Amino acid sequence: MRFVFEQLRLGGDRNFGYLLGDREAGEGLLVDPSYDPATAVARARAQGLRITAILNTHGHADHSNGNAEARTLTKAPVLGGPGHPGPLDRVLGDGDRVPFGGFTLRTWHVPGHCPDHLAFLVEGQAAGLTGDLLFVGKVGGTMGDADARTEWDSLQRLLREWPPETTLWPGHDYGARPSSTMAWERTGNPFLQCPDVAAFIALKAEWPAFKARHGLR
């Protein structure tokens, strides 16, 4: 059990944060410590992990509002995407890698929900953190058609580049279950079944009615 992976319920609007670690090396990462960074840090200590970096999938306050406290508690740098609205110690670009012990977290820049949005894949472990880009059975909100087109492109990129067996771990508990896989979402997420971007935008517009027709939360 060298690889440590914990999904943490941290308050807010059903927010998830994540603890990743290498037990043998005693190193770990926190992702989106949000409303309860003290709990996230306590879990790291219980697992015998020294946090070497704090990462945000994106800079919206419900994901980044715990950064300062987490940094104080761990002395670890805060990392986020290009255009992140808050203070960062390092800006992560597309394709950057963040090591923790013998493992590596690779960064995908996937804008749409917001310009700085990142997704993370633990290389060799098929574990993907999708933030507010991709939920279980849903996708992240967008401010207009232009952002929706950008989000469509980001989603299509993950569909092409992440293996189908990749487990998906979102930023909120908004779905029928707390996690999924690329294969399940490809076949069960109505937004990923859209044949083109026009259908994707149309589904976003009618989403409340679609949910009501199909008994979705």
N, C-alpha and C positions, 0 to 999 in steps of 0.2 A: 504493500500500500504506500508506495513512494509518492504518487501524485495525489495532491490534496485539491479537492474542488468542493466548495460549499456555496449553495445558493442561500442568501440571507434575506429574510423579510425585515425591512428597515423602516416601516411606517409610511407616512405620506399617502399617496394614492396607490396603494398596493405595490409599493416600490420594492424591487429586488436589487440587492448588491451582491457582490461575489468575492470570495476568498479563493485564491489559487496559490498552490505552493508545492515545493519540493521538500518532503519531510527529511530526506537524507541530508540535503544541503542546509536545511533550516531557513530557507528563504521563501518569501511569498509576495503576492501582489494583492492590492485591494482595487476593485472596480466599482465605481459609483457608490461610495459610502453614504451618500445622501443624508437622511434624517437621523441616523443613529450610528455615527462612526465609532462611538465607544464600544458598542456591541460587536462591530466588525473587528476592531482591534483586539477585543477580549477573545474572540474566536481564534484569531491568529496566535495569540499567546498560548491559548489552550492547546493548539496544535504544535507548539514549539517553533513557530515561524517568526522570523524577523522581516518586517515589511520593507521591501526595497523600492517600491514605487506605488503611487496612488494614481489610478487612471480613470478618466471619464469617457464614457461612450459619446457624450455630448454635453454642452455647457448649460442646458436648461437648469434652472435653480433646483428643481426637484431631484436632480442627479448630482449636482455639484455643490450643494449647500453644506455638505459635510467636509469639504476639502480642507479648510483651514484647521478644523479640529483634528482631523485625521493626520494632517501634517505635523501638528504640535505633538500628538501622541506618539508618532512613529519616527519623526525626523526624516521621513522619506519625501522625495520630490513628487510634485503633482504634474501629470502628463495629460495632454488633451490634443484635440485636432486643430487644424488651421482655422483661424477665425474664432476660436473659443472665446467667449466674452469675459471670462474671469482670469485671474493671474495664474500663470503656469511657470513651472521650472523648465519645461521642455515641450516643444510643439512636435507632435508626431505626424509624419507624412505617410502617404500611401506606401505600403510595403516595408515600413520600418518594423523592427523586431525589438522586443523587450524581453531580456532573459530573466529567469528566476530559477536559480540552481541549474539543473541540467535540462530544463524545459525552456521553451521560447513561445512568446505570444506575438503573433504577426498581426499587423494593422492593415485594415482596408478602409480607405476614405470613401464613405457612402452617403453623400449629402442627399437632401430631399426633405426629410422631416425638419432638419436645420442644416445650415451650411457646414458646420464643423463636425458633423456626425461621423463617428468611427464604428466599425465592427472589428471584433478580435477573434482570432482562431488560434487555439493552442495546438501548435504543430505536433503531429504524431499522436495526438489524443482525440482528434475529431470532435472537439468541443468548441462551439462557436457562440460568442456573446453578441447579440444583435441590438441591444439597447432599445430605442424606440423606432427603429427602422422596420423590424419584423417581429410581430407578436404571434402567439399561437392562434391561428385562424384569422388574423387581422394584420393590418399594416399601420404604420405611424401616420398621424395626421399631417396635413400640409396646408399651407396658407393660400394656395391658388393653383391654377392649372400648370403654371411654369414649374412650381415646386413639385407638383405631382409627376410631371414628366421626368424631372431629375430623380425623384424617388423610384419611378419605374425603371430607369436605367440602372440605378444602384441595386435594386432587387434582381434584375436580370443578370447583373454581373455576379452576384452571389450564387444564383442558380447555376451559372456556367462554371464557376471556379471552386465552389465548395462541394466536396463529395456528398452524395446522397445520404450516407450514413452519419453525417455530421449531426451531433445533437445541438439543439438550439435553445439558448437560454436568454430570455428577453428581459427588458428593463422593468416591466410591470406584470403583475399576475392578472392579465386581462382575458385570458382564454379559458377553455374548458379544462385545462390542466396546466401545470406550471412550466412545462418544457415540451419540446417536440423534436423532430428531426427534419432535415431538408427533404427527405423522401415523403414524409407525412404531409408537410406543408405544400409540397408540389402537387399532391393529389387532393388535399383537403382544404386548402386555403383559397377561398373564392377569388381573392385578388391575384394570386399566382396562376390561376387558371384562365385569366383574361387573355384573349388571343393577341391583343395589341394595346398600345397606350391609350387609344381612344376609348376602348372598353374599360380600361382601368380607371380613367377619369370619370366615366359615366357611372361606374359602380361606386366610386367615392361619393358622387352626388346623391345617389339613391340609397346609401348605406343604411340609414335608419329604417327605411321601409324594407330593405332586404333582411335586416336582422329580425324585424317583426314577423315577416313572412316565414322565416326559417327557425324561429324560436331561439335565436342567439342572444347571449348577454350583451 
